[in-house]
Amino acid sequence: MKLLYKPFALIAALIGAKLGHSVFKSLWSAIDDAEPPNATTAEASLPKVVGAKALEAATVAGVAAAVDRVSARSFYHLTGIWPGERAQSEEE
């Protein structure tokens, strides 16, 4: 039954990535009026490039984790089967 979760997880990952990038763009627009710099942008300073990429990575990862968690809980609610691993109890 956990195999049924794979397509569900792929769709959630795509949604999470798109949502994460849009959240990053809105966060970056509050920090700077210009587009986030790439590593090869000549005019951008090193701290600005590293800060932009670190913020992007943290934002996308956080949003993706939240979307993944919501999709797992939704799958559990619909099927009654948790798609991931469960914690071992002390009795086992």
Buried (B, 14 or more C-beta within 10 A) or exposed (E): EEEEBEEBBEEBBEBBBEBBBEBBEEBBEEEEEEEBBEEEBEEBEEEBBEBBBEBBEEBBEBBBEEBBEEBBEEBBEEBEEEBEEEEEEEEE
